Amino acid sequence: MFDLDSGKLLIIGIVALIVIGPKELPGVMRQVGNALGKVRRMAAEFQGQFMEAMRESELEALKKDVEKMAETANFTNFDPLADVKTQLNEVGSQVETSLSAPVTPVAAADLPPSEAGVAGHMAEEAGPQPFPTAERVPPPPDPLLDALAQPLHPAPDAIKTGGQA
């Protein structure tokens, strides 16, 4: 603001020392410091009040915008459950009509030549096919499973009788 650098401050200090004198200079400097502190506090208070007024005006503008949106919004016919029910009923009626319509089989003669071969091939595959009949054959004995089936420790009465149960 005043663009004071160290050289200008030194000149101001020397002039103040000569004009005011070395005895009264500390008191004057204290008064100048107090005055500058008051000016800074007043500036900060003014800035705070200005910012508060700006926030209030922005808040009032937001309130007006919200009130305008609330006036334009129409919530009288707002029922999401009824909307979903009507949509589900429409889909249900479409499904019922499509299920009740007669099904006409597509003949190979109705198809273009490229798809007629595929349809004929699929019809051949779709015919009844015999199920293979296979007997269940029990698996061969497994020595590892037999070993696992044996107890690791003999029964207590087998120990008393000397290994004979």
Buried (B, 14 or more C-beta within 10 A) or exposed (E): EEEEEEEEEEEEEEEBEEEBEEEEBEEEEEEEEEEEEEEEEEEEEEEEEEEEEEEEEEEEEEEEEEEEEEEEEEEEEEEEEEEEEEEEEEEEEEEEEEEEEEEEEEEBEEBEEEEBEEBEEEEEEEEEEEEEEEEEEEEEEEEEEEEEEEEEEEEEEEEEEEEEE
